[in-house]
């Protein structure tokens, strides 16, 4: 399974970032069955904070999608992504 997931990530050109260190005392995500509930995330990239603002006011819809994708990749990098199927990664 691990090889399939890593292969799919590579095929899609996705490189998982190192997860940012928590800046407060909280649980960044909770996994229940096959669902991951995410809360309190920021769009922190290797070169600093990205996508600050409100979609539709400060950010375009495309920037909102890019922000969600960055947070998703951060979530994958800190999760046990081995539980997910290769087809669920897009």
C-alpha positions as CSV (number, residue, x, y, z in Angstrom):
1,X,0.0,0.0,0.0
2,X,2.7,2.5,0.9
3,X,4.4,2.1,-2.5
4,X,1.1,2.8,-4.3
5,X,0.4,6.0,-2.3
6,X,3.9,7.3,-2.7
7,X,3.8,6.4,-6.5
8,X,0.5,8.3,-6.9
9,X,1.8,11.4,-5.1
10,X,4.9,11.3,-7.3
11,X,2.7,10.8,-10.4
12,X,0.7,13.9,-9.5
13,X,3.8,15.9,-8.8
14,X,2.9,16.3,-5.1
15,X,5.8,16.8,-2.7
16,X,4.6,16.8,0.9
17,X,6.0,19.6,3.0
18,X,7.4,19.1,6.5
19,X,4.4,19.8,8.8
20,X,4.6,23.2,10.6
21,X,5.1,23.0,14.3
22,X,2.0,23.9,16.3
23,X,2.0,27.4,17.7
24,X,-0.5,26.7,20.4
25,X,-1.9,23.7,22.4
26,X,-4.5,22.2,20.1
27,X,-5.1,19.0,18.1
28,X,-4.8,20.0,14.4
29,X,-6.8,17.1,13.1
30,X,-8.9,14.2,14.2
31,X,-9.4,11.0,12.2
32,X,-12.7,9.2,12.5
33,X,-13.0,6.1,10.4
34,X,-12.1,7.3,6.9
35,X,-12.7,11.0,7.6
36,X,-10.2,13.6,8.7
37,X,-11.6,16.7,10.5
38,X,-9.2,19.6,10.2
39,X,-9.2,22.8,12.3
40,X,-7.0,25.8,13.1
41,X,-4.6,25.5,10.2
42,X,-2.6,28.2,8.5
43,X,-1.1,28.3,5.1
44,X,2.5,28.1,6.2
45,X,5.0,27.3,3.4
46,X,8.7,26.8,3.5
47,X,9.2,30.5,2.7
48,X,6.6,31.9,5.1
49,X,2.9,32.5,5.6
50,X,0.8,32.4,2.4
51,X,-2.8,33.3,1.5
52,X,-3.7,35.7,4.3
53,X,-7.2,37.1,3.9
54,X,-10.8,36.2,3.0
55,X,-11.8,34.5,-0.2
56,X,-13.9,36.9,-2.3
57,X,-12.5,39.9,-0.5
58,X,-8.7,39.6,-0.2
59,X,-8.2,36.4,-2.2
60,X,-9.5,35.0,-5.5
61,X,-11.3,31.7,-5.6
62,X,-8.2,30.2,-7.3
63,X,-6.0,31.5,-4.4
64,X,-8.6,29.9,-2.0
65,X,-8.1,26.6,-3.8
66,X,-4.4,26.9,-3.6
67,X,-4.6,27.6,0.2
68,X,-6.8,24.6,0.7
69,X,-4.4,22.4,-1.3
70,X,-1.5,23.6,0.8
71,X,-3.3,22.8,4.1
72,X,-4.3,19.4,2.7
73,X,-0.7,18.6,1.9
74,X,0.3,19.7,5.4
75,X,-2.4,17.4,6.8
76,X,-1.2,14.5,4.7
77,X,2.4,15.0,5.9
78,X,1.4,14.9,9.6
79,X,-1.2,12.1,9.2
80,X,-0.9,8.4,8.9
81,X,-1.5,8.7,5.1
82,X,-0.8,5.1,4.8
83,X,-4.4,4.4,5.7
84,X,-5.7,6.2,2.6
85,X,-6.0,4.6,-0.8
86,X,-4.0,5.8,-3.7
87,X,-7.2,6.7,-5.6
88,X,-8.3,9.1,-2.9
89,X,-5.3,11.4,-3.6
90,X,-6.1,14.0,-6.2
